[in-house]
Amino acid sequence: MAYNFPELAAKNAKDMKWKKFLYKQLCEAEGIYICRAPSCEVCIDYPKCFGPE
């Protein structure tokens, strides 16, 4: 991703899993905020979004 899409890869600074990151980007572009937690760090689903693919 970093090689072919460097600008997009730079936005994923916290290394979110790519499928989750792309879905979140699309939702935010449409004004849809699916996350219930105020930040990823306090979300109970943190392990599902970050970590090894």
mmCIF entry with sequence, helices, sheets and N, C-alpha, C, O atoms, coordinates in Angstrom:
data_MODEL
# 
_entry.id   MODEL 
# 
_entity.id                         1 
_entity.type                       polymer 
_entity.pdbx_number_of_molecules   1 
# 
_entity_poly.entity_id                      1 
_entity_poly.type                           'polypeptide(L)' 
_entity_poly.nstd_linkage                   no 
_entity_poly.nstd_monomer                   no 
_entity_poly.pdbx_seq_one_letter_code       MAYNFPELAAKNAKDMKWKKFLYKQLCEAEGIYICRAPSCEVCIDYPKCFGPE 
_entity_poly.pdbx_seq_one_letter_code_can   MAYNFPELAAKNAKDMKWKKFLYKQLCEAEGIYICRAPSCEVCIDYPKCFGPE 
_entity_poly.pdbx_strand_id                 A 
# 
loop_
_entity_poly_seq.entity_id 
_entity_poly_seq.num 
_entity_poly_seq.mon_id 
_entity_poly_seq.hetero 
1 1  MET n 
1 2  ALA n 
1 3  TYR n 
1 4  ASN n 
1 5  PHE n 
1 6  PRO n 
1 7  GLU n 
1 8  LEU n 
1 9  ALA n 
1 10 ALA n 
1 11 LYS n 
1 12 ASN n 
1 13 ALA n 
1 14 LYS n 
1 15 ASP n 
1 16 MET n 
1 17 LYS n 
1 18 TRP n 
1 19 LYS n 
1 20 LYS n 
1 21 PHE n 
1 22 LEU n 
1 23 TYR n 
1 24 LYS n 
1 25 GLN n 
1 26 LEU n 
1 27 CYS n 
1 28 GLU n 
1 29 ALA n 
1 30 GLU n 
1 31 GLY n 
1 32 ILE n 
1 33 TYR n 
1 34 ILE n 
1 35 CYS n 
1 36 ARG n 
1 37 ALA n 
1 38 PRO n 
1 39 SER n 
1 40 CYS n 
1 41 GLU n 
1 42 VAL n 
1 43 CYS n 
1 44 ILE n 
1 45 ASP n 
1 46 TYR n 
1 47 PRO n 
1 48 LYS n 
1 49 CYS n 
1 50 PHE n 
1 51 GLY n 
1 52 PRO n 
1 53 GLU n 
# 
_struct_asym.id          A 
_struct_asym.entity_id   1 
# 
loop_
_struct_conf.conf_type_id 
_struct_conf.id 
_struct_conf.pdbx_PDB_helix_id 
_struct_conf.beg_label_comp_id 
_struct_conf.beg_label_asym_id 
_struct_conf.beg_label_seq_id 
_struct_conf.pdbx_beg_PDB_ins_code 
_struct_conf.end_label_comp_id 
_struct_conf.end_label_asym_id 
_struct_conf.end_label_seq_id 
_struct_conf.pdbx_end_PDB_ins_code 
_struct_conf.beg_auth_comp_id 
_struct_conf.beg_auth_asym_id 
_struct_conf.beg_auth_seq_id 
_struct_conf.end_auth_comp_id 
_struct_conf.end_auth_asym_id 
_struct_conf.end_auth_seq_id 
_struct_conf.pdbx_PDB_helix_class 
_struct_conf.details 
_struct_conf.pdbx_PDB_helix_length 
HELX_P HELX_P1 AA1 PRO A 6  ? LYS A 11 ? PRO A 6  LYS A 11 1 ? 6  
HELX_P HELX_P2 AA2 TRP A 18 ? ALA A 29 ? TRP A 18 ALA A 29 1 ? 12 
HELX_P HELX_P3 AA3 CYS A 40 ? VAL A 42 ? CYS A 40 VAL A 42 5 ? 3  
HELX_P HELX_P4 AA4 TYR A 46 ? CYS A 49 ? TYR A 46 CYS A 49 1 ? 4  
# 
_struct_conf_type.id          HELX_P 
_struct_conf_type.criteria    ? 
_struct_conf_type.reference   ? 
# 
loop_
_atom_site.group_PDB 
_atom_site.id 
_atom_site.type_symbol 
_atom_site.label_atom_id 
_atom_site.label_alt_id 
_atom_site.label_comp_id 
_atom_site.label_asym_id 
_atom_site.label_entity_id 
_atom_site.label_seq_id 
_atom_site.pdbx_PDB_ins_code 
_atom_site.Cartn_x 
_atom_site.Cartn_y 
_atom_site.Cartn_z 
_atom_site.occupancy 
_atom_site.B_iso_or_equiv 
_atom_site.pdbx_formal_charge 
_atom_site.auth_seq_id 
_atom_site.auth_comp_id 
_atom_site.auth_asym_id 
_atom_site.auth_atom_id 
_atom_site.pdbx_PDB_model_num 
ATOM 1   N N  . MET A 1 1  ? 0.824   -1.183  0.000  1.00 0.00 ? 1  MET A N  1 
ATOM 2   C CA . MET A 1 1  ? 0.000   0.000   0.000  1.00 0.00 ? 1  MET A CA 1 
ATOM 3   C C  . MET A 1 1  ? 0.875   1.257   0.000  1.00 0.00 ? 1  MET A C  1 
ATOM 4   O O  . MET A 1 1  ? 0.590   2.222   -0.708 1.00 0.00 ? 1  MET A O  1 
ATOM 5   N N  . ALA A 1 2  ? 1.932   1.231   0.793  1.00 0.00 ? 2  ALA A N  1 
ATOM 6   C CA . ALA A 1 2  ? 2.796   2.406   0.880  1.00 0.00 ? 2  ALA A CA 1 
ATOM 7   C C  . ALA A 1 2  ? 3.463   2.708   -0.454 1.00 0.00 ? 2  ALA A C  1 
ATOM 8   O O  . ALA A 1 2  ? 3.704   3.872   -0.776 1.00 0.00 ? 2  ALA A O  1 
ATOM 9   N N  . TYR A 1 3  ? 3.758   1.696   -1.214 1.00 0.00 ? 3  TYR A N  1 
ATOM 10  C CA . TYR A 1 3  ? 4.421   1.890   -2.504 1.00 0.00 ? 3  TYR A CA 1 
ATOM 11  C C  . TYR A 1 3  ? 3.454   2.440   -3.551 1.00 0.00 ? 3  TYR A C  1 
ATOM 12  O O  . TYR A 1 3  ? 3.766   3.400   -4.254 1.00 0.00 ? 3  TYR A O  1 
ATOM 13  N N  . ASN A 1 4  ? 2.276   1.820   -3.645 1.00 0.00 ? 4  ASN A N  1 
ATOM 14  C CA . ASN A 1 4  ? 1.315   2.196   -4.681 1.00 0.00 ? 4  ASN A CA 1 
ATOM 15  C C  . ASN A 1 4  ? 0.407   3.363   -4.299 1.00 0.00 ? 4  ASN A C  1 
ATOM 16  O O  . ASN A 1 4  ? -0.053  4.097   -5.174 1.00 0.00 ? 4  ASN A O  1 
ATOM 17  N N  . PHE A 1 5  ? 0.151   3.541   -3.033 1.00 0.00 ? 5  PHE A N  1 
ATOM 18  C CA . PHE A 1 5  ? -0.755  4.587   -2.562 1.00 0.00 ? 5  PHE A CA 1 
ATOM 19  C C  . PHE A 1 5  ? -0.130  5.330   -1.381 1.00 0.00 ? 5  PHE A C  1 
ATOM 20  O O  . PHE A 1 5  ? -0.650  5.249   -0.269 1.00 0.00 ? 5  PHE A O  1 
ATOM 21  N N  . PRO A 1 6  ? 0.961   6.044   -1.593 1.00 0.00 ? 6  PRO A N  1 
ATOM 22  C CA . PRO A 1 6  ? 1.677   6.654   -0.472 1.00 0.00 ? 6  PRO A CA 1 
ATOM 23  C C  . PRO A 1 6  ? 0.855   7.674   0.324  1.00 0.00 ? 6  PRO A C  1 
ATOM 24  O O  . PRO A 1 6  ? 0.993   7.744   1.545  1.00 0.00 ? 6  PRO A O  1 
ATOM 25  N N  . GLU A 1 7  ? 0.004   8.461   -0.337 1.00 0.00 ? 7  GLU A N  1 
ATOM 26  C CA . GLU A 1 7  ? -0.798  9.450   0.382  1.00 0.00 ? 7  GLU A CA 1 
ATOM 27  C C  . GLU A 1 7  ? -1.824  8.771   1.282  1.00 0.00 ? 7  GLU A C  1 
ATOM 28  O O  . GLU A 1 7  ? -2.049  9.202   2.413  1.00 0.00 ? 7  GLU A O  1 
ATOM 29  N N  . LEU A 1 8  ? -2.436  7.724   0.784  1.00 0.00 ? 8  LEU A N  1 
ATOM 30  C CA . LEU A 1 8  ? -3.404  6.977   1.583  1.00 0.00 ? 8  LEU A CA 1 
ATOM 31  C C  . LEU A 1 8  ? -2.702  6.272   2.739  1.00 0.00 ? 8  LEU A C  1 
ATOM 32  O O  . LEU A 1 8  ? -3.202  6.278   3.864  1.00 0.00 ? 8  LEU A O  1 
ATOM 33  N N  . ALA A 1 9  ? -1.561  5.673   2.474  1.00 0.00 ? 9  ALA A N  1 
ATOM 34  C CA . ALA A 1 9  ? -0.805  4.982   3.519  1.00 0.00 ? 9  ALA A CA 1 
ATOM 35  C C  . ALA A 1 9  ? -0.385  5.948   4.617  1.00 0.00 ? 9  ALA A C  1 
ATOM 36  O O  . ALA A 1 9  ? -0.351  5.571   5.788  1.00 0.00 ? 9  ALA A O  1 
ATOM 37  N N  . ALA A 1 10 ? -0.068  7.173   4.264  1.00 0.00 ? 10 ALA A N  1 
ATOM 38  C CA . ALA A 1 10 ? 0.334   8.166   5.258  1.00 0.00 ? 10 ALA A CA 1 
ATOM 39  C C  . ALA A 1 10 ? -0.822  8.515   6.197  1.00 0.00 ? 10 ALA A C  1 
ATOM 40  O O  . ALA A 1 10 ? -0.595  8.849   7.360  1.00 0.00 ? 10 ALA A O  1 
ATOM 41  N N  . LYS A 1 11 ? -2.049  8.440   5.703  1.00 0.00 ? 11 LYS A N  1 
ATOM 42  C CA . LYS A 1 11 ? -3.216  8.707   6.545  1.00 0.00 ? 11 LYS A CA 1 
ATOM 43  C C  . LYS A 1 11 ? -3.434  7.617   7.584  1.00 0.00 ? 11 LYS A C  1 
ATOM 44  O O  . LYS A 1 11 ? -4.046  7.862   8.624  1.00 0.00 ? 11 LYS A O  1 
ATOM 45  N N  . ASN A 1 12 ? -2.941  6.421   7.311  1.00 0.00 ? 12 ASN A N  1 
ATOM 46  C CA . ASN A 1 12 ? -3.093  5.306   8.237  1.00 0.00 ? 12 ASN A CA 1 
ATOM 47  C C  . ASN A 1 12 ? -1.894  5.272   9.190  1.00 0.00 ? 12 ASN A C  1 
ATOM 48  O O  . ASN A 1 12 ? -1.186  4.269   9.279  1.00 0.00 ? 12 ASN A O  1 
ATOM 49  N N  . ALA A 1 13 ? -1.682  6.372   9.891  1.00 0.00 ? 13 ALA A N  1 
ATOM 50  C CA . ALA A 1 13 ? -0.510  6.538   10.759 1.00 0.00 ? 13 ALA A CA 1 
ATOM 51  C C  . ALA A 1 13 ? -0.499  5.582   11.943 1.00 0.00 ? 13 ALA A C  1 
ATOM 52  O O  . ALA A 1 13 ? 0.570   5.256   12.459 1.00 0.00 ? 13 ALA A O  1 
ATOM 53  N N  . LYS A 1 14 ? -1.669  5.127   12.384 1.00 0.00 ? 14 LYS A N  1 
ATOM 54  C CA . LYS A 1 14 ? -1.721  4.234   13.546 1.00 0.00 ? 14 LYS A CA 1 
ATOM 55  C C  . LYS A 1 14 ? -1.723  2.764   13.142 1.00 0.00 ? 14 LYS A C  1 
ATOM 56  O O  . LYS A 1 14 ? -1.886  1.885   13.988 1.00 0.00 ? 14 LYS A O  1 
ATOM 57  N N  . ASP A 1 15 ? -1.543  2.496   11.849 1.00 0.00 ? 15 ASP A N  1 
ATOM 58  C CA . ASP A 1 15 ? -1.448  1.130   11.324 1.00 0.00 ? 15 ASP A CA 1 
ATOM 59  C C  . ASP A 1 15 ? -2.716  0.304   11.557 1.00 0.00 ? 15 ASP A C  1 
ATOM 60  O O  . ASP A 1 15 ? -2.657  -0.848  11.986 1.00 0.00 ? 15 ASP A O  1 
ATOM 61  N N  . MET A 1 16 ? -3.859  0.922   11.265 1.00 0.00 ? 16 MET A N  1 
ATOM 62  C CA . MET A 1 16 ? -5.135  0.198   11.339 1.00 0.00 ? 16 MET A CA 1 
ATOM 63  C C  . MET A 1 16 ? -5.146  -0.842  10.236 1.00 0.00 ? 16 MET A C  1 
ATOM 64  O O  . MET A 1 16 ? -4.545  -0.631  9.182  1.00 0.00 ? 16 MET A O  1 
ATOM 65  N N  . LYS A 1 17 ? -5.819  -1.961  10.460 1.00 0.00 ? 17 LYS A N  1 
ATOM 66  C CA . LYS A 1 17 ? -5.936  -2.971  9.413  1.00 0.00 ? 17 LYS A CA 1 
ATOM 67  C C  . LYS A 1 17 ? -6.566  -2.311  8.195  1.00 0.00 ? 17 LYS A C  1 
ATOM 68  O O  . LYS A 1 17 ? -7.505  -1.526  8.327  1.00 0.00 ? 17 LYS A O  1 
ATOM 69  N N  . TRP A 1 18 ? -6.054  -2.626  7.009  1.00 0.00 ? 18 TRP A N  1 
ATOM 70  C CA . TRP A 1 18 ? -6.439  -1.896  5.801  1.00 0.00 ? 18 TRP A CA 1 
ATOM 71  C C  . TRP A 1 18 ? -7.917  -1.986  5.469  1.00 0.00 ? 18 TRP A C  1 
ATOM 72  O O  . TRP A 1 18 ? -8.512  -0.988  5.064  1.00 0.00 ? 18 TRP A O  1 
ATOM 73  N N  . LYS A 1 19 ? -8.515  -3.130  5.627  1.00 0.00 ? 19 LYS A N  1 
ATOM 74  C CA . LYS A 1 19 ? -9.941  -3.257  5.311  1.00 0.00 ? 19 LYS A CA 1 
ATOM 75  C C  . LYS A 1 19 ? -10.764 -2.338  6.218  1.00 0.00 ? 19 LYS A C  1 
ATOM 76  O O  . LYS A 1 19 ? -11.667 -1.646  5.747  1.00 0.00 ? 19 LYS A O  1 
ATOM 77  N N  . LYS A 1 20 ? -10.456 -2.329  7.502  1.00 0.00 ? 20 LYS A N  1 
ATOM 78  C CA . LYS A 1 20 ? -11.157 -1.457  8.454  1.00 0.00 ? 20 LYS A CA 1 
ATOM 79  C C  . LYS A 1 20 ? -10.879 0.010   8.139  1.00 0.00 ? 20 LYS A C  1 
ATOM 80  O O  . LYS A 1 20 ? -11.790 0.838   8.178  1.00 0.00 ? 20 LYS A O  1 
ATOM 81  N N  . PHE A 1 21 ? -9.618  0.334   7.826  1.00 0.00 ? 21 PHE A N  1 
ATOM 82  C CA . PHE A 1 21 ? -9.234  1.711   7.532  1.00 0.00 ? 21 PHE A CA 1 
ATOM 83  C C  . PHE A 1 21 ? -9.973  2.244   6.300  1.00 0.00 ? 21 PHE A C  1 
ATOM 84  O O  . PHE A 1 21 ? -10.503 3.354   6.324  1.00 0.00 ? 21 PHE A O  1 
ATOM 85  N N  . LEU A 1 22 ? -10.005 1.460   5.237  1.00 0.00 ? 22 LEU A N  1 
ATOM 86  C CA . LEU A 1 22 ? -10.670 1.912   4.009  1.00 0.00 ? 22 LEU A CA 1 
ATOM 87  C C  . LEU A 1 22 ? -12.173 2.083   4.226  1.00 0.00 ? 22 LEU A C  1 
ATOM 88  O O  . LEU A 1 22 ? -12.764 3.047   3.740  1.00 0.00 ? 22 LEU A O  1 
ATOM 89  N N  . TYR A 1 23 ? -12.783 1.163   4.946  1.00 0.00 ? 23 TYR A N  1 
ATOM 90  C CA . TYR A 1 23 ? -14.209 1.265   5.241  1.00 0.00 ? 23 TYR A CA 1 
ATOM 91  C C  . TYR A 1 23 ? -14.479 2.526   6.068  1.00 0.00 ? 23 TYR A C  1 
ATOM 92  O O  . TYR A 1 23 ? -15.436 3.251   5.795  1.00 0.00 ? 23 TYR A O  1 
ATOM 93  N N  . LYS A 1 24 ? -13.647 2.788   7.069  1.00 0.00 ? 24 LYS A N  1 
ATOM 94  C CA . LYS A 1 24 ? -13.804 3.974   7.914  1.00 0.00 ? 24 LYS A CA 1 
ATOM 95  C C  . LYS A 1 24 ? -13.638 5.247   7.090  1.00 0.00 ? 24 LYS A C  1 
ATOM 96  O O  . LYS A 1 24 ? -14.374 6.212   7.296  1.00 0.00 ? 24 LYS A O  1 
ATOM 97  N N  . GLN A 1 25 ? -12.690 5.266   6.168  1.00 0.00 ? 25 GLN A N  1 
ATOM 98  C CA . GLN A 1 25 ? -12.479 6.433   5.307  1.00 0.00 ? 25 GLN A CA 1 
ATOM 99  C C  . GLN A 1 25 ? -13.712 6.702   4.444  1.00 0.00 ? 25 GLN A C  1 
ATOM 100 O O  . GLN A 1 25 ? -14.133 7.849   4.302  1.00 0.00 ? 25 GLN A O  1 
ATOM 101 N N  . LEU A 1 26 ? -14.283 5.653   3.875  1.00 0.00 ? 26 LEU A N  1 
ATOM 102 C CA . LEU A 1 26 ? -15.480 5.814   3.042  1.00 0.00 ? 26 LEU A CA 1 
ATOM 103 C C  . LEU A 1 26 ? -16.658 6.337   3.860  1.00 0.00 ? 26 LEU A C  1 
ATOM 104 O O  . LEU A 1 26 ? -17.390 7.220   3.415  1.00 0.00 ? 26 LEU A O  1 
ATOM 105 N N  . CYS A 1 27 ? -16.832 5.789   5.044  1.00 0.00 ? 27 CYS A N  1 
ATOM 106 C CA . CYS A 1 27 ? -17.939 6.229   5.892  1.00 0.00 ? 27 CYS A CA 1 
ATOM 107 C C  . CYS A 1 27 ? -17.775 7.690   6.296  1.00 0.00 ? 27 CYS A C  1 
ATOM 108 O O  . CYS A 1 27 ? -18.730 8.465   6.239  1.00 0.00 ? 27 CYS A O  1 
ATOM 109 N N  . GLU A 1 28 ? -16.566 8.065   6.702  1.00 0.00 ? 28 GLU A N  1 
ATOM 110 C CA . GLU A 1 28 ? -16.334 9.444   7.112  1.00 0.00 ? 28 GLU A CA 1 
ATOM 111 C C  . GLU A 1 28 ? -16.527 10.415  5.945  1.00 0.00 ? 28 GLU A C  1 
ATOM 112 O O  . GLU A 1 28 ? -16.998 11.534  6.148  1.00 0.00 ? 28 GLU A O  1 
ATOM 113 N N  . ALA A 1 29 ? -16.172 10.005  4.738  1.00 0.00 ? 29 ALA A N  1 
ATOM 114 C CA . ALA A 1 29 ? -16.363 10.855  3.559  1.00 0.00 ? 29 ALA A CA 1 
ATOM 115 C C  . ALA A 1 29 ? -17.842 11.134  3.308  1.00 0.00 ? 29 ALA A C  1 
ATOM 116 O O  . ALA A 1 29 ? -18.198 12.175  2.756  1.00 0.00 ? 29 ALA A O  1 
ATOM 117 N N  . GLU A 1 30 ? -18.698 10.202  3.715  1.00 0.00 ? 30 GLU A N  1 
ATOM 118 C CA . GLU A 1 30 ? -20.149 10.357  3.542  1.00 0.00 ? 30 GLU A CA 1 
ATOM 119 C C  . GLU A 1 30 ? -20.822 10.937  4.781  1.00 0.00 ? 30 GLU A C  1 
ATOM 120 O O  . GLU A 1 30 ? -22.039 11.117  4.806  1.00 0.00 ? 30 GLU A O  1 
ATOM 121 N N  . GLY A 1 31 ? -20.021 11.230  5.816  1.00 0.00 ? 31 GLY A N  1 
ATOM 122 C CA . GLY A 1 31 ? -20.586 11.783  7.043  1.00 0.00 ? 31 GLY A CA 1 
ATOM 123 C C  . GLY A 1 31 ? -21.216 10.744  7.940  1.00 0.00 ? 31 GLY A C  1 
ATOM 124 O O  . GLY A 1 31 ? -22.042 11.076  8.790  1.00 0.00 ? 31 GLY A O  1 
ATOM 125 N N  . ILE A 1 32 ? -20.840 9.496   7.764  1.00 0.00 ? 32 ILE A N  1 
ATOM 126 C CA . ILE A 1 32 ? -21.364 8.399   8.576  1.00 0.00 ? 32 ILE A CA 1 
ATOM 127 C C  . ILE A 1 32 ? -20.272 7.999   9.569  1.00 0.00 ? 32 ILE A C  1 
ATOM 128 O O  . ILE A 1 32 ? -19.188 7.580   9.165  1.00 0.00 ? 32 ILE A O  1 
ATOM 129 N N  . TYR A 1 33 ? -20.552 8.126   10.846 1.00 0.00 ? 33 TYR A N  1 
ATOM 130 C CA . TYR A 1 33 ? -19.562 7.777   11.858 1.00 0.00 ? 33 TYR A CA 1 
ATOM 131 C C  . TYR A 1 33 ? -20.041 6.538   12.601 1.00 0.00 ? 33 TYR A C  1 
ATOM 132 O O  . TYR A 1 33 ? -20.974 6.599   13.401 1.00 0.00 ? 33 TYR A O  1 
ATOM 133 N N  . ILE A 1 34 ? -19.393 5.423   12.327 1.00 0.00 ? 34 ILE A N  1 
ATOM 134 C CA . ILE A 1 34 ? -19.836 4.123   12.836 1.00 0.00 ? 34 ILE A CA 1 
ATOM 135 C C  . ILE A 1 34 ? -19.242 3.772   14.193 1.00 0.00 ? 34 ILE A C  1 
ATOM 136 O O  . ILE A 1 34 ? -19.734 2.864   14.863 1.00 0.00 ? 34 ILE A O  1 
ATOM 137 N N  . CYS A 1 35 ? -18.209 4.465   14.602 1.00 0.00 ? 35 CYS A N  1 
ATOM 138 C CA . CYS A 1 35 ? -17.545 4.144   15.853 1.00 0.00 ? 35 CYS A CA 1 
ATOM 139 C C  . CYS A 1 35 ? -18.321 4.740   17.021 1.00 0.00 ? 35 CYS A C  1 
ATOM 140 O O  . CYS A 1 35 ? -18.701 5.911   16.999 1.00 0.00 ? 35 CYS A O  1 
ATOM 141 N N  . ARG A 1 36 ? -18.549 3.918   18.038 1.00 0.00 ? 36 ARG A N  1 
ATOM 142 C CA . ARG A 1 36 ? -19.280 4.392   19.211 1.00 0.00 ? 36 ARG A CA 1 
ATOM 143 C C  . ARG A 1 36 ? -18.361 5.066   20.215 1.00 0.00 ? 36 ARG A C  1 
ATOM 144 O O  . ARG A 1 36 ? -18.796 5.929   20.978 1.00 0.00 ? 36 ARG A O  1 
ATOM 145 N N  . ALA A 1 37 ? -17.096 4.678   20.218 1.00 0.00 ? 37 ALA A N  1 
ATOM 146 C CA . ALA A 1 37 ? -16.134 5.233   21.169 1.00 0.00 ? 37 ALA A CA 1 
ATOM 147 C C  . ALA A 1 37 ? -15.613 6.581   20.665 1.00 0.00 ? 37 ALA A C  1 
ATOM 148 O O  . ALA A 1 37 ? -15.560 6.814   19.458 1.00 0.00 ? 37 ALA A O  1 
ATOM 149 N N  . PRO A 1 38 ? -15.231 7.464   21.584 1.00 0.00 ? 38 PRO A N  1 
ATOM 150 C CA . PRO A 1 38 ? -14.706 8.769   21.170 1.00 0.00 ? 38 PRO A CA 1 
ATOM 151 C C  . PRO A 1 38 ? -13.342 8.681   20.491 1.00 0.00 ? 38 PRO A C  1 
ATOM 152 O O  . PRO A 1 38 ? -12.971 9.580   19.736 1.00 0.00 ? 38 PRO A O  1 
ATOM 153 N N  . SER A 1 39 ? -12.598 7.619   20.748 1.00 0.00 ? 39 SER A N  1 
ATOM 154 C CA . SER A 1 39 ? -11.318 7.411   20.082 1.00 0.00 ? 39 SER A CA 1 
ATOM 155 C C  . SER A 1 39 ? -11.021 5.918   20.034 1.00 0.00 ? 39 SER A C  1 
ATOM 156 O O  . SER A 1 39 ? -11.564 5.142   20.819 1.00 0.00 ? 39 SER A O  1 
ATOM 157 N N  . CYS A 1 40 ? -10.163 5.530   19.116 1.00 0.00 ? 40 CYS A N  1 
ATOM 158 C CA . CYS A 1 40 ? -9.825  4.115   18.953 1.00 0.00 ? 40 CYS A CA 1 
ATOM 159 C C  . CYS A 1 40 ? -9.192  3.531   20.217 1.00 0.00 ? 40 CYS A C  1 
ATOM 160 O O  . CYS A 1 40 ? -9.419  2.367   20.549 1.00 0.00 ? 40 CYS A O  1 
ATOM 161 N N  . GLU A 1 41 ? -8.405  4.334   20.914 1.00 0.00 ? 41 GLU A N  1 
ATOM 162 C CA . GLU A 1 41 ? -7.673  3.836   22.064 1.00 0.00 ? 41 GLU A CA 1 
ATOM 163 C C  . GLU A 1 41 ? -8.574  3.354   23.199 1.00 0.00 ? 41 GLU A C  1 
ATOM 164 O O  . GLU A 1 41 ? -8.146  2.526   24.003 1.00 0.00 ? 41 GLU A O  1 
ATOM 165 N N  . VAL A 1 42 ? -9.808  3.849   23.284 1.00 0.00 ? 42 VAL A N  1 
ATOM 166 C CA . VAL A 1 42 ? -10.708 3.444   24.359 1.00 0.00 ? 42 VAL A CA 1 
ATOM 167 C C  . VAL A 1 42 ? -11.805 2.488   23.879 1.00 0.00 ? 42 VAL A C  1 
ATOM 168 O O  . VAL A 1 42 ? -12.672 2.094   24.659 1.00 0.00 ? 42 VAL A O  1 
ATOM 169 N N  . CYS A 1 43 ? -11.767 2.124   22.626 1.00 0.00 ? 43 CYS A N  1 
ATOM 170 C CA . CYS A 1 43 ? -12.790 1.257   22.047 1.00 0.00 ? 43 CYS A CA 1 
ATOM 171 C C  . CYS A 1 43 ? -12.552 -0.206  22.437 1.00 0.00 ? 43 CYS A C  1 
ATOM 172 O O  . CYS A 1 43 ? -11.414 -0.677  22.445 1.00 0.00 ? 43 CYS A O  1 
ATOM 173 N N  . ILE A 1 44 ? -13.631 -0.915  22.758 1.00 0.00 ? 44 ILE A N  1 
ATOM 174 C CA . ILE A 1 44 ? -13.492 -2.335  23.118 1.00 0.00 ? 44 ILE A CA 1 
ATOM 175 C C  . ILE A 1 44 ? -13.135 -3.197  21.911 1.00 0.00 ? 44 ILE A C  1 
ATOM 176 O O  . ILE A 1 44 ? -12.679 -4.328  22.077 1.00 0.00 ? 44 ILE A O  1 
ATOM 177 N N  . ASP A 1 45 ? -13.336 -2.679  20.702 1.00 0.00 ? 45 ASP A N  1 
ATOM 178 C CA . ASP A 1 45 ? -13.005 -3.423  19.486 1.00 0.00 ? 45 ASP A CA 1 
ATOM 179 C C  . ASP A 1 45 ? -11.613 -3.121  18.968 1.00 0.00 ? 45 ASP A C  1 
ATOM 180 O O  . ASP A 1 45 ? -11.282 -3.509  17.848 1.00 0.00 ? 45 ASP A O  1 
ATOM 181 N N  . TYR A 1 46 ? -10.786 -2.438  19.752 1.00 0.00 ? 46 TYR A N  1 
ATOM 182 C CA . TYR A 1 46 ? -9.445  -2.057  19.320 1.00 0.00 ? 46 TYR A CA 1 
ATOM 183 C C  . TYR A 1 46 ? -8.666  -3.232  18.719 1.00 0.00 ? 46 TYR A C  1 
ATOM 184 O O  . TYR A 1 46 ? -8.075  -3.064  17.652 1.00 0.00 ? 46 TYR A O  1 
ATOM 185 N N  . PRO A 1 47 ? -8.634  -4.413  19.350 1.00 0.00 ? 47 PRO A N  1 
ATOM 186 C CA . PRO A 1 47 ? -7.871  -5.532  18.788 1.00 0.00 ? 47 PRO A CA 1 
ATOM 187 C C  . PRO A 1 47 ? -8.375  -5.992  17.404 1.00 0.00 ? 47 PRO A C  1 
ATOM 188 O O  . PRO A 1 47 ? -7.615  -6.569  16.626 1.00 0.00 ? 47 PRO A O  1 
ATOM 189 N N  . LYS A 1 48 ? -9.640  -5.738  17.108 1.00 0.00 ? 48 LYS A N  1 
ATOM 190 C CA . LYS A 1 48 ? -10.179 -6.135  15.804 1.00 0.00 ? 48 LYS A CA 1 
ATOM 191 C C  . LYS A 1 48 ? -9.728  -5.199  14.685 1.00 0.00 ? 48 LYS A C  1 
ATOM 192 O O  . LYS A 1 48 ? -9.709  -5.587  13.517 1.00 0.00 ? 48 LYS A O  1 
ATOM 193 N N  . CYS A 1 49 ? -9.368  -3.972  15.041 1.00 0.00 ? 49 CYS A N  1 
ATOM 194 C CA . CYS A 1 49 ? -8.991  -2.983  14.033 1.00 0.00 ? 49 CYS A CA 1 
ATOM 195 C C  . CYS A 1 49 ? -7.481  -2.800  13.888 1.00 0.00 ? 49 CYS A C  1 
ATOM 196 O O  . CYS A 1 49 ? -7.000  -2.407  12.825 1.00 0.00 ? 49 CYS A O  1 
ATOM 197 N N  . PHE A 1 50 ? -6.742  -3.082  14.946 1.00 0.00 ? 50 PHE A N  1 
ATOM 198 C CA . PHE A 1 50 ? -5.297  -2.879  14.921 1.00 0.00 ? 50 PHE A CA 1 
ATOM 199 C C  . PHE A 1 50 ? -4.586  -4.188  15.232 1.00 0.00 ? 50 PHE A C  1 
ATOM 200 O O  . PHE A 1 50 ? -5.151  -5.074  15.874 1.00 0.00 ? 50 PHE A O  1 
ATOM 201 N N  . GLY A 1 51 ? -3.379  -4.300  14.787 1.00 0.00 ? 51 GLY A N  1 
ATOM 202 C CA . GLY A 1 51 ? -2.594  -5.507  15.023 1.00 0.00 ? 51 GLY A CA 1 
ATOM 203 C C  . GLY A 1 51 ? -2.292  -6.214  13.715 1.00 0.00 ? 51 GLY A C  1 
ATOM 204 O O  . GLY A 1 51 ? -2.571  -5.686  12.638 1.00 0.00 ? 51 GLY A O  1 
ATOM 205 N N  . PRO A 1 52 ? -1.728  -7.394  13.805 1.00 0.00 ? 52 PRO A N  1 
ATOM 206 C CA . PRO A 1 52 ? -1.364  -8.135  12.574 1.00 0.00 ? 52 PRO A CA 1 
ATOM 207 C C  . PRO A 1 52 ? -2.583  -8.402  11.710 1.00 0.00 ? 52 PRO A C  1 
ATOM 208 O O  . PRO A 1 52 ? -3.679  -8.654  12.212 1.00 0.00 ? 52 PRO A O  1 
ATOM 209 N N  . GLU A 1 53 ? -2.374  -8.344  10.405 1.00 0.00 ? 53 GLU A N  1 
ATOM 210 C CA . GLU A 1 53 ? -3.462  -8.614  9.454  1.00 0.00 ? 53 GLU A CA 1 
ATOM 211 C C  . GLU A 1 53 ? -3.872  -10.070 9.516  1.00 0.00 ? 53 GLU A C  1 
ATOM 212 O O  . GLU A 1 53 ? -4.773  -10.489 8.789  1.00 0.00 ? 53 GLU A O  1 
# 
